[in-house]
Amino acid sequence: MPGLGISFGRGGATGFQQDLQNSDCILIQGSNMAECHPVGFQWVMEAKERGATIIHVDPRYTRTSAMSSLHVPIRVGSDIAFLGGIVRYILENERYFKDYVVHYTNAPAIIREDFRDTEELGGLFSGWMPEEGKYDPRSWQYEGASGVVAASGHKQLFAEPGAGQGSPRETRLSAASHDSTLQHPRCVFQILRRHFARYTPEMVERLCGVPRDLFLKVAETLCQNSGRERTTAFCYAVGWTQHTVGVQYIRTATIIQLLLGNIGRPGGGIMAMRGHASIQGSSDIPTLYNILPGYLPMPHVHHVGRLEEYLKTNQAQSGWWSELPKYIVSLLKAYFGDAARADNDYAFGYLPRLTGDHSHLTTSADMADGKVKGYFVMGENPAVGSSSGTLQRKGLAKLEWLVVRDPVLIETAEFWQRSPEIASGELRPEDIQTEVFFFPAAAHTEKEGTFTNTQRLLQWREKAVEPPGDARSELHFLFHLGRRLQELYAASTEEKDRPIQDLLWNYPVSGEHQEPDPEAVLAEINGYRVDSGAPVNNFAELSDDGSTACGCWIYSGCYAKGVNQTARRKPGQEQSWVAPEWGWAWPANRRILYNRASADPEGRPWSERKKYVWWDAQAARWTGEDVPDFIVNRPPSYRPKEGDTGLATLSGIDPFLLQADGKGWLFAPSGIIDGPMPTHYEPHESVVPNFLYPMQQCNPMRLEWRRRDNPYHLAWGDPRYPYVLTTYRLTEHHTAGGMSRWLSWLSELQPEMFCEVSPELARERGLIHGGWATVSTARGEIECRVLVTERLRPLKLDGRRVHQIGLPYHWGGVGRTRGDSANDLAALVGDPNVTIQESKAFTGDIRPGRRSEGHEVSARERVPPLPPGTLEPSRGSGPKEPLPQPMQERKE
């Protein structure tokens, strides 16, 4: 979650869902919260009952829209233009919270003289290197600062050009230039003003299809409900993330919330709605390839040899990331125990090294090219749940072995005998050499342990019943797989096998099946003192001398005093409204992050109505409704001295502790690789040109896979595919359907795959409500039932009417209810920061009737040709062909 991490310091929602009841206004965009997060939506309804204005910005009129005060139809893929228009409105009408902006953001920071904006370079920022297809961020830096200003959150600084010029540890921010009057032409505030100057209400209407007056009503409502006395909250989900500019969508929202003073305050913030119980947890203790637990950077093969070099590259000279040595050393002690010693760099050499992009999308393409031998699939269903489903299944068919863990036989486990390619005859089961191993997985009621929900809250789940038959928990599977690997390599004398041999893998087990104790795992994650085994109480007790071990520093405290804090369930009526004794939230059980910003620079609440934490001069410490997100005894009057380093560099008015400068970043000098400020680029496939930047149609750093089995449409105006397609979720089904399409009740409620179209489009294409339609792209075609509804209306863009087609993405070829998969239509193309697929905005066609006989999703030879003389409109600067990844074989 670099959109939040780079802007504020941490990759997680800034508040908690119950706090939404304190909002004066809630803007929901990129989310159908009422249907996809109905439990959390109760707090939105509570806010509405208290008088809050609820705004829903969405291409469809949904149940969320019906419960909102205002619905704003919008073209998918144009959100930066809409949000950027709000930024312009705030700045041009001087509606920003000036005291907050001056003291708590980097608005006063002056940027280097050689920085150039997209307004000057036709859609590109300075530092663009066309041969490499990426940016050199040196011109984005603060004037007077040496080297690259260290980013927080999802940082991968070693991968940025110019990062080696001056390491973050050596970078000095004390010499950086500032202008607290916000008048200097190169201060962030003025750069921001110029950058968004053309995002006028008229441009928003032209790009987004949002009428001018409706847009102005939204902008004014946000401003009226922000400031000293009032706060506005934002809520988003994958409707914002699954784009080639998804991270920048979220960045634009952070700019609005910082300008309006809504971060760190009750009723404010940005709520990242997670669609699964532990998606946040799988980011914190990652299933991601490029970070370690607690968002520690993964070592890189080209830049990191020893622990000292890793720290030199990644440790910040100022701010909380100056504490990095404590967290990485404690993690290594948790991994390798006594084998991690000072004289061997705490076994730092045992960690794997990044050799390039090994994300899901890249791995899918590599599988299709026969570069991947084996694949573990746990909690996913890529055969129907990932973009370009045909390519996904092609990749599965090229493997030597595939392991699938799931409660049911999902499409990924059955691809070799039940897939569109098998039905069309393109593939035959006897020709597929992949050996598939299916391990039945325990359901959530059949295992115990913690999950981390959308608001960073760890909650302990009890086991209700034993799993049936051979079904086992993930903990059981991975623990016993690790034990077998250690047994396999126990007698090896080769140095390469030492990491497996030295891995600390000694969790207690119980029962007939030797189930590992999840509470023992939680205790290791919490951290402990190596000499005594006593648990540490928080991350402030961790050390870089090998005396502490900790599996995830941001979770330290979840087992404080030897008590499972995540299992607490004290009733709400027996504690304060913040409910700090229900579960445990990272970090340090704080429920609202950056809450120092809820008080003014002198430490007093901005208003009595919105008080949250404040400075108690008599007690000489911060106090309030929540755990203060600040150095608890640091007074507001504290200012660092020349030469101070580490935490001493954070003044008494620096609420964003993990940032190198302690400020919220309106402008990101590093960390976001496709630009320091959000910029409107069209989706990879669009129906219109980029009206703002005609020379730069798409994100110049978008990730492309240009290959015959992943064809793209024209950048815009492709006559073969004149309509906008978008995918979404239904209440009755979950993600790719593996948890819902096998249930008779849910299958009865939503029995068939369908497409949602407007009455105008139905008339234009002869579609009949309840009848069949075929939706197609260059990747293939699917058939589905037609739902004709006014909930999805055509929009007027630059004088032309544009139709959007809605597609739920839950169906596949197995289960009680079956149907074609919407993801088979989407292309493999992604956001450069997080490599997420762009499945919320692409182009396609629709015609009445069922798909062609034998024309399954994978058959591309029938893609209609372009009309004679049609030239592809330029997408602008973009990446070259993906470079091949280094081979993983051990070199002698």
N, C-alpha and C positions, 0 to 999 in steps of 0.2 A: 504494500500500500504506500508507494512512494509519494502519491499526491498529497496525502496527509503527513507522511513522515518527513518529506523535504520541507514542507511549509511550516510545520510546527515542531517536529522533532521525533514523533513516535508514529508508527504505522498502525494506529487503531482509532476507533471512534473516540471523539473527544469527551463524550458524556455518557449518560445512561438513559435508557428508554423511559424510565419512570419520571425523569426530569422534564420530559416533553410536556408534562401537564403544566409546567411553569412558563411555557412559551407564550408570547403574545402574538406570534405569527409562526407558522410552520410551512416551509416550502418543500414539497415532495416532488422530486424530479429524477428520472432514471429509475423509478420504482413504482410498482403498483402495491403499495404497502398494505392496504386493506385486505387484499386477496393473497399476497405472498408472505406477509408478516402480520397475520391477524391478531396475534396475542399482543405484540408491541403496539399495534394500531389503537388499542384501547386507550393508551395515554394521549394519543392525538385527539381522540374523542373527548377525553377528559379536558384537554386544553380548550377544545371548541366549546364545551359546556361552560367553561370559565370566561369565555368571550374572545378566544383567540381566532384569528383569521387563518384558514387552511387553504393553501394554494396547491393545485396539482397541475404540473406541466407534463403532458404526455400526449403522444399521437393518438391514443385511443381514449374514449370516455369509458372509464372502468368504475368498479365499485368504490375505489378511492376517490375518483372524480365526483361520484354521486354524493359522497359524504363531505366533500370539500366546499368551501365558500366560493371558490373560483376554479374553473377548469380552463387550461390554456392549451389548445391543440398546437402541436409543433411538428415540423419535419424531423424525422430521425436523422441524426448525424449533424445537426446544426446547433447543438446546445452551447458551444463556445461563443457563437455569435449572439445568442440570447443572453447568456450570462455576461458576456463582454459588454453588451449594451447596458446592463444594469451597472457594471463598473463605471462606464462612462457617465451614466445618469448621476451616480453618487458623487463623482468627482466634479463634473461640470456644474452641478447645483449645490456644491459644497455641503453635502449631507453626511459626510464622513464624521466619525467621532474623533475630533482632532486631538484631544489630550491622549486618548488611547493610541492613535496612529503614531503620534510623534514619539511617545515613550516606549511603546511595546512592539513596534514593527520596525523593519529596516527602511521605511519610507525616507528618513533623512540621509541614508547612506549615499555617497556620491560614487558613481560608477566610472570606470576608466574612460579616458578621452577617446580611445579608439573603438569603443563599443558603437555598433550600428544596429538599428532596429529593422524589423520587417518592413516598416513604412518607408525606409530609405532604400532597401535592397529588394523590393518586389516580392516579399514573402519569405525571405531568408534573414537570419541573424548574422552578424559578423562572426567570423571564425569558420564559415562553411568550407570544407575541404572536398571539392567535387570528386577527386580521384578516389578518396577513401570513403566518400558517402557519409561523412559525419562531421561534427563540430569540434573545433578547438575552443574551449571555454575561457581561454585566458583573457580575452577582451571583455568578458562579462564580470570581471572581478571588481571588488571595492578599490577605489583609488587609494593608494598608499599602503594597501595590504600586500605582503609578500606572498607569492605563490597562489595556490587555489584555495579559496575559503572552504573549509571542510563542511560537507553536507551531513545532515543527520538522517535518521530514518533508514530508508532502503539504499544506503550509499554503496557505490561501487567505484570509489574514486580512482583506484589504480587503472581502471579501464578508460579514463578520460584523458584525451590528449592534453599535455601541459601539466598533468598532475605531478610529474617528476621534477618540475622546475623548482619547486619548493615544497617539501613535505608538509602535510597538515600540522605536524608537531612543530615545525619551524615557522609556520605562517604566523605573522603578527598582525592582530587586528587593532591594537592600540593606536597604530599610526594611521588607520583608515580615516578618510575624510567624511565629515558629516555636515549637514545644514539643517538645524532644527526649525528654521523658518519655512522649510520646504520650498524655497524659491530658486535654489540653484538649478540651472537647466539640466544638469546631469545627475541630480539626486533621483532616487528611485521614484519618488512621488511624481515628479515632472515627466520622467520617462514613461511611467504608467499612464499618465494623462495623455501623452502624445500617442502612445501605442494604441489606445482604445478610442481615440478621437473620432475615427470613421465608423465606429459601431453605433451608429445613430438609430433612433426608432425606425426611421425609414429603411435603413439597411437591414435591421432585424426583420422587418416585415418582408422585405425582398428575399432574404435568405431563409428565414424560418417559417414564413407563412403566418406569423402572428400579427394580427392587426395592430396598428400603431397605438390606438387608444387602449387596447387590452394590455399591451406591453407596458405602457406608461402607468397603468393602474397597478400592475405587479411591482414595478420599480418603486413607486411612491408608497405602496403598502409596506414593503420591506423597510424603507427609510423611516416611516412613521412609527414602526414597531421596533426600532433599535435606538440605542443611546443610553443615557444614564439610567432611565427609569424602565426601559422596555428592552426585550431581547427577542430575537428571531432565531429559529433553528432550521437547519437543512437536513433532509433525509434522502439518501440515494442508495441504489443497489446496482446490479449488473447492467441495467439500462444505461449507466454511465461508463462502466468499465470496459465493456466488450466493443471497443472501437480502436482504430489506429491512433487516435488521440485521446484515449480514455483517461490516462493519467492527467492530461492537461484539462479535461473536463473538471476533475476534482480540484485541480490547482485553481481554476477560475472561481469555484465556490469558496475556496479558502481566502482568496483575495477579497471577495465581497464581505465575508464574515470578519476579516481583520479590519477592513475599512469601517465597518459598522460597529466594531467593538463587541462582537458576539462570541468570541472564543474565551473559554475559561470562566464563563458566567452561567448562573442557573437560567434555564430556559433558552440557552443559546447553543452554540456548537454545531458540529457536523456529525450526523449519525450514519455510519456506514452499515447498511442493513445486510447482514449475512444470511444466506438462504439455507444454511446447514448448521447444526448445533456446534460443530467444532472447526469451521473454516478458519475462524480467527486463531484457534489453537494450532492449526496446521500451518499458519504463517508464523506464529510466535516460536513454536518448536517445530521447525519447518520440514515440510515435505518438498520444499523448494530446493533446487539444485545449487543455488548461488549464494545462500546465506546459511549461517550457523545459528543455533538457538539464541534468542534474544536479539536478533537482527545484527549479529556480529558478521562482518564480511568474511566470505570464504577466501582462503588463500588462492593466489593465481600463479600458474606455472611460470609465466614470463616475468613476474615482478617480485616474487616472494621466495626466498630460500630459507631464511632463518626467522625465528620469532622476532628478533630485533628488527629485521627488515619489514616484517608484517606490521609491527607497531609503528615504525617510522612512516609507513605508507598510509596507515588507517587511523592512528591515534590523533585526536585533535589537540592543539596546543591550549585551547580554551574550551569552556563549557563542559558538560558532563561526559562527553566522549573522551575527555582526557583520562577518565577512569578505565578505559578499555583494558589495560594490562591486568587489572584485577579480575575482569570477567572472562577473558580468554584463558588465563592461567587456571582459574577455578574450574572452567569447563574441561580443560585438559586433565585436571586431577580427577574429575568425575568420570571421564572416559577411561583413563589408563591407570589410576591409582598410584601405587608405589613405583610403577614404571615411568611415571612423569616426574622428572627431577630437574633441578636447576641446571645440572651439568649436561643434560641432554635436551635443553630448551623445552622442558616439560612435555617431551614427546611430540612437539609441534610438527616434526617431520613425518609423523604418522598420518596426519590429515591429508585427505585427497586434495589435488590442485585443480583449479578450473583451467580448462584448455580452450574454452570458447563457449558458445551458446549450446547448452544441452537441455533447453526447455522442451516442453511437451510437443510444440509444433515442429521444432527442428528435429526432434527424435522421430516424430511421425514420418517426416520426409526421408530421414536416414533409414528408417525401417523399410520403406518402400523401395529404397535403393540397395537393400540387402546389407547394410552396414551394421545392423544391430542383430545380435544372435538371440538374446533372451529378453523377456519383458515381464515385469510384475504389474498386475492391475489390481488395485485394492481400493474400493470405495469409488471407483470410476467406471464408466462404460463408454470408452472412446469410439466404439463401432457405430454408435448413434449419437453420442453426446458431444462429439468434437466436430469442428468444421471440416468440410470436405470428407464426409463419411466414406466415400468410395476409396479415397487415398488411405484413410485409416485402416480399412479392411484389407486393402492391398498390402499395406505394411505388415499387418498381422499374418498374412499368408506367406510372407518372406522370412519369418522367424524360424529358428530351430526349435525354440520352446517358448511357451507362454503359460504363466501362472495367473489364474483368476481366483480371487477370493470374493465371494458374495453370498448372501442368503439364498439367491435363486440363480438359475442358469440364464444369465443375461446374454444380450446379443454378442458381446465381446467373447464370451465363452463358446457361443454357438455359431460364430461367423463361418466356420468351415463347412457347415452343413445347412445353415438357414440364414441366407443373406440375399440381397437383390442380385448379386453377381452369380450366386448359385442358381437362382431362379431363372436368370437370363441365359445361362449356359456359358457365360464368360469364364467362370471358374467351375471346376469339378472337385468334389471332396477328395477323390483318389489322387488328384494332382497336388494337393496341399500337403506339404511335408511338416508343417508346424505341429509339434507335439504339445497338446493342451492339457494342463493339469488344473483341475477344478477343485478348490478347497472350500467346502461350505463354511460360511462365516456366521458367527453368533449375531443375533439381532440386538438392538439397543437395550431391550428388556432382559437380555440374557448375559449381561456382563456389567462389571462395576468399574468405577474409576471416574476421572474428571472429564468434563468437556468445557470448552471456553466459548461463551456465546457472543453475540454481536456487540455487546458492550464491555468486552474484556473481562467478563465475569466468569470465574472458575466455579463450577458447581459439581458436587459429588453425586454420582448416580449409583444407586444400589442395584444389585442383581435381583430381579423378581423371580425368575425361574432359571433352571439349568438349561443350557442349549441342548437341542436334541441330537442324537446320533454322533456324527463326526464333526459337527459344527463347533468352532472354537473362536475365541476372541482374537483380535489383532495382537494383543499383548502376548497371548499364548503362542501364536504362530511365529512372531518375530523373535521371541525369547528362545524358543526351542530351535529355530533355524540358526540363531547365533550359537547355541550350545553345540549343535552338530558341526558347524564350521570350526569351532574351537577344537572339537575332538578330531576333526579331519586333519587339521594342521598342527596338532599338538607335538608331533615328533619331528616336524620340519626344522631344518637348520638354516633355511634360506632367510636372508634379511627381510625380503619383501613380505614374509608371513608374520613378522613380529607384531604388527598392529593387531592382528586377529588374536595372536597368542596373549598379548598384554592387555587386551580389552577387559575392563572390569565388568564382569557379567555374572554377578553372584546374588541375584534376587531370590528371596525365599519363595518356596512353592508349597502348595497344599492340594489335597484332594487326589482322587483317582487319576486325574489327567495332569497333575502337577502344574496347576495354574499358578503363574507368578503373582505375587502380592502387589496389587496396584498401589497400595498405600506406601510400600517400600520404594516404589518408583517415584511417587510424589515427594517423598522425603529426600530422595537424591536430587530431584529437580529443584527443590527448595534450597538445598545446600547444607553443608555441615562442616564442623571442624575436624580436620583429618586425624588429629591426635586422640580425640575423645569420642568422635562420632556424634557429638551434641549438635543439634540443628542450629543454624544461624537464624536470626530473627528478621533480617532484611539484607538487602544488597549492600548497605553501608558497612556491614561486617565482613564483607569479602576482602581478600587480600591477594596480592600478586607474588607472594613469597612461597606459595605451595602449601600454606597452612589451612586453606579452605578448599572445598570442592563444591561445585554448584552446576547442575545440569542446565539451568536457564536463569540468568541473573534477573531478568525482569519478573520472574515468578518467585523470586526469593522472598519469603515471608508467608507463603501459602501453607507452610507447615511449621510456623513459628512456635517455639516453646514445646515442640513435639506434639502439637495439636493439629488435627486436620481442619484447617480453617475453611476449606472449601465445602465442608459438610455442614456448616452452620445453617440453621433454618429458624432463626428467631422470628416470631410473628411481627409483622410490620407495626401493629398497634402497641408493641412493647418497646419500640425504639424510635429514633428520629425518622423524618421523612426520607432521609438519604439511605436508611436501612443498611448501615455498614456491617451488620452481623448476619446478613443473608449472603452466603457464599463468600468469595474473596476475589477482588478485582486487582489486576496488575495495573500499574506498579504500586506496591505498598498499600494496597486496598483503597486507592484513591478512586472515587467515582467520577469526578470531573477533573480532567487533565488541565494543566496550565492555569489552575485556579488562583494563582497570585494575581492574574489579570482581572479578577473580580473586584479587586481593590484599586484605588487610585495610586499614583506614585508615592504618596505619603503613607500608604497602607490603610486608608479608610475605605469602607465600601463605597462604590460609586453612588449608591442610593440605599436607603433603608429597605426598600422593596426588593432589591436584588442583592442583598448582602449574602456572602457565602463564606469567605475567609478574610481575615483582617489581622493587622499587627496589634498585638497587646503590649503596649509600651511598659506597663507595670511588670508584666511577667517576662518581658524581653523575648517574646517568641510569637510566631504566627499561630493563630487558632481559628476556630470557626466550625461550620457544619460538617466539614470533610477533613480528611488528612491533607494538610497544606502541601501543594505541589511546589515546594520551594525549600531552600535551606532554612530549616525551622528557626534558627536563631540569628539569621542575617537581617538586620534592620533595613528599612527602606532607605535610610540615609547612607548606607555603605556604598563606597565607590572604590574600585580597584586602584592600586598604585602602579606606577610604571615598573615594568619588569615582572609583575605578577603572572603566574601561569595556572593552568588547571581551573579548579573550582573558584579560586580566588579572583579570577577575571570576571566573574558574574556579579554585577552590581545589584543593589537592592531593588532595582526596577527592571530586571531581566526575567520575565515570567517563563520564557521558553528555554528551559535549562539545558536541553540537549543540543540546542543550536550553538554553533561556535561563538556567535555574538549575543546569544540570549534573546534574540528577537524573532517575532513571526516574520516569515519571508514573503513579502509581496513580490519580490524579484528574487529568483533563485540563481545565485552565481555559480552553483554546481549542483550535481545530483540528478537533475532532470536533463537527459541527454538530447532532447529534441527542442530545447529552447528555454531561456530563463523566464519567459512569460508566455501564457497561453495565446495561441494564434488560431484563427479559424482556418482549418483546411477541410476540404470535402472528404467524405469517405473514399476509399479506394475505388469504389464503383458508385457513381452518382448520376442523377438525371439532369443536373445543371452544372454549369461551370462555376468556378470560385469567383464570385462577384467582387470579393475584397482584394484578392491577389490573383489576377488572371494568369500570371506567369508561373504560379506555383499552385497547382490544383490540389495536391495531396500533401500529407505530412512528408517532408523530404527524407525523414529517417524511418519511415514505415518499413516493416519487415515483409519482404516478398519472397515467394518461392516460385520463380518462373520456370515452369516445367509442363510438359504435355499433359500430365494427369492432374494439373491444377490450373486450368485455363482461366484467364481474367477477361472481363468485358472491357469495352472502351471506357476511358476514364470518365467521360460524361456523354450523355446524349446518344447512347447506343440504341439504334432503332430496333434492334432485335429484342431488347430488354428494357421497355420504356417505363417500368413501374418500380417503386421503392418497396423492398421487402424488409420486414423486421420480425424478429422472433420474440416470444414472451412465454411466461409461465402461467399455468392455471392453478387455482386453489386445490383442485381435486387430484392433481398429479404432481410428482416431484422429479425435477431435473429430467434425466433421460428415461424415467419411468420404472427403473429397477425396484423402487420401493413402493410403487403404487399400482402399476398395471397388472400385478398378480393378485390384487385384492378385488373381490367380486363387487363390493359396495362402491368403491371408487371407479371401477371400470364401468359399472352401470350408470354412474353420474356423468362420466365423460367417455362414451363408448367408442368414438371414432375421431381420427385425425381430421381437422377442418382448417379452412382458411377464412379469414374475416375480411370482407370487402364492403365498400360503400354501395348504396343503391345506384349512384351514377356510374361506377365502374361495372356493376352488374349489367346495367343496360348497355354500356359501351361494348362489353365483351359477350353478351348473351348468356350470362351466368344465372342459374336458377337457385333460389334459396332451398337448401336441402339436397340439391343435385350434386353431381360430380364436377370437379374442375382439375385441370393439370397445371401445375406451377413449374416453370422451368428456368434454369440458368445454363451457362456453358458447362457447369459441372454435372448436370443431369436434370431429371425431372421427377416429380412426385405427384401422386393423386390424392385428393382429399375432398371432403364434403364442403359445400359452400354455405357460409353464414353471412347473409346480407344484412347489414346493420348500419344505422346512422351513428353508431359509436365511433366509427372510423370515417372521417369525412375528407374529401379532397381539399388541398390547400392551394392558394394562389401564390405562385413564386414568379416574380419578375414578369407578370402579365400572363403566365400560362398556368393551367390547372395541373396539379401533380397528384397522382393517386398513390396511396400506400396500402400494402397488403400485410395483414397480420397473420403470423404462423406460430402456434404453440409448438414446443420442441420436445414433447414427451414420448413420442411414439417410436416403435421399432418393430422388428419382425417376430418377436416372441412375447409370451405373456397371455393373459386372458383377453386383453384387447390389443389388437395389432394394427399397425398402419405405417405409412412411409414416414421417414425422418426428415424434418425440416433442415437439419444440419447437413444433409447430403447436398443441399443447394449452395451452401456457403463456401467461400473460398478460403484457402490457407493464406492469410495475411494478418499481420499483427502489430500491436503497439510496441515501439522499440524499447520502452522502459521495462516492461514486464512480460512481453511476448504473449499477450492475451489475444485471442482470436477476435476478429471483427465480424460478429454475427448479428449485430443489431441494426446494421445499415448496409444493404447491398442492392443490386438491381436484378430484375427478373421479368418474366412474362407469365401470362395466365390465359388459358383458353378453356371453354366448356368441354365436359366429357372426361372419360378416363384416359389414362396415359396410353401411348401406342402399344400395340401387341408386341411383347418381347422387348420393348424399349425401356429397360430398367435404368436406374439412376446412373449406372456406370457406363452406359453406352453413349459416347460423345460424337460418334461419326455423323449424327443427325443434327448437330448444332447448325442452325441456319446461317448461311454465309452473309457477310456484310453486303449491302447494296454496292453496285459498281461505283468506283471513284471515292468511296468513303475512306477517309484518313483518320487514324486514331488521334484524338486530341491529346496533347501532352499533359502528363501528370506533373511536369516540372522536375526539378532535381530529385534524384532518388537513389536508392542503394543499387549497387551493382549486383551481379549474381552472387548468391551467398558463397563465401569462401568455404572450402572443405575443412571439416574439423580434423584436428590431429588424431591419428590413430591411438587407441588406448593400450595396444600391446606393450608389454614391458620391453624396453630396449636393453640389449646386452651391453 
